[in-house]
Amino acid sequence: MGRWSKEDKKAIAKANNQTDMLGNYYCKRCGERLSLKNLEVDHKKPKSKGGKDNPANLQLLCPNCNRRKGAKKPRLEERKRDSWVEEVSKDLLGSSSELDEDSKLI
């Protein structure tokens, strides 16, 4: 069993709007729909560079995207897409309470 539980992954997906309207989970980089079991937890800011284990610094990636990313920063196109997805989600769903930077997974 991996380090991250199913509940941890659900919290990460919720914090990053990584579910569609049907409740499917998807890779934050390529958009591929996968089960939580097949998505991997990735640190946006790598632990090696001071990143923390909180939902604000974590995302779910498919194995291929996680291997390609390594300890790199997200590309500009991905940051723009993530910003757009977040904006559209807020418009559709209304603003909801967000997890703060200091939130920890149990």
C-alpha positions in Angstrom: 0.0 0.0 0.0 1.2 3.5 -0.8 1.8 6.4 1.5 -1.5 8.2 0.6 -4.9 6.8 1.6 -8.0 7.0 -0.5 -9.3 9.7 1.9 -6.1 11.7 1.5 -6.4 11.5 -2.3 -10.1 12.6 -2.1 -9.1 15.7 -0.1 -6.4 16.5 -2.6 -8.8 16.2 -5.5 -11.3 18.4 -3.7 -8.7 21.1 -2.9 -7.6 21.2 -6.6 -11.0 20.8 -8.3 -9.9 17.5 -9.8 -13.3 16.0 -10.2 -15.8 16.5 -13.0 -19.6 16.9 -12.6 -20.0 13.1 -12.5 -17.5 12.6 -9.7 -14.8 11.2 -11.9 -11.2 12.0 -11.0 -8.6 13.3 -13.5 -4.9 14.0 -13.9 -4.2 17.7 -13.2 -1.7 17.9 -16.2 -3.2 15.9 -19.0 -6.9 15.6 -18.0 -7.0 11.8 -18.3 -9.8 10.3 -16.2 -8.5 7.6 -13.8 -9.5 6.0 -10.5 -8.0 7.3 -7.3 -6.1 4.1 -7.1 -4.3 4.9 -10.3 -3.6 8.6 -9.7 -0.4 9.5 -7.9 0.1 12.3 -5.4 2.6 14.9 -6.6 4.0 17.9 -4.8 3.6 21.2 -6.8 6.6 22.6 -4.9 8.9 19.6 -4.4 9.7 18.5 -0.9 13.4 18.8 -1.9 12.8 22.5 -2.4 10.8 23.1 0.8 7.4 22.0 -0.3 4.9 20.8 2.4 2.5 17.9 2.6 -0.7 20.0 2.6 -3.5 19.9 0.1 -2.6 23.4 -1.3 0.8 22.0 -2.4 -0.4 18.6 -3.6 -2.1 17.4 -6.8 -3.1 14.1 -8.4 -1.2 13.1 -11.6 -1.4 10.0 -13.8 1.8 8.0 -13.7 3.1 9.2 -17.0 2.7 12.9 -16.2 4.2 12.4 -12.7 7.3 10.8 -14.2 7.7 13.5 -16.9 7.3 16.3 -14.3 9.9 15.2 -11.8 10.9 18.2 -9.6 10.1 20.8 -12.2 7.8 23.8 -11.9 4.5 23.7 -13.8 4.6 25.1 -17.3 3.0 28.5 -18.0 0.2 26.8 -20.1 -0.7 24.5 -17.2 -0.8 27.4 -14.7 -3.1 29.4 -17.1 -5.3 26.3 -17.6 -5.5 25.6 -13.8 -6.5 29.3 -13.2 -9.2 29.1 -15.9 -10.6 25.8 -14.5 -10.7 27.3 -11.0 -12.5 30.4 -12.3 -15.1 28.4 -14.3 -15.6 26.0 -11.3 -16.3 28.9 -9.0 -18.8 30.4 -11.5 -20.6 27.1 -11.9 -20.5 25.9 -8.3 -20.2 29.2 -6.4 -17.3 29.8 -4.1 -16.8 27.2 -1.4 -14.6 27.2 1.7 -11.1 26.4 0.6 -8.4 24.6 2.6 -5.7 27.0 3.8 -2.0 26.6 3.3 -1.5 25.2 6.8 -4.1 22.4 6.4 -2.7 19.0 7.0 -3.9 15.6 5.8 -4.8 13.1 8.5 
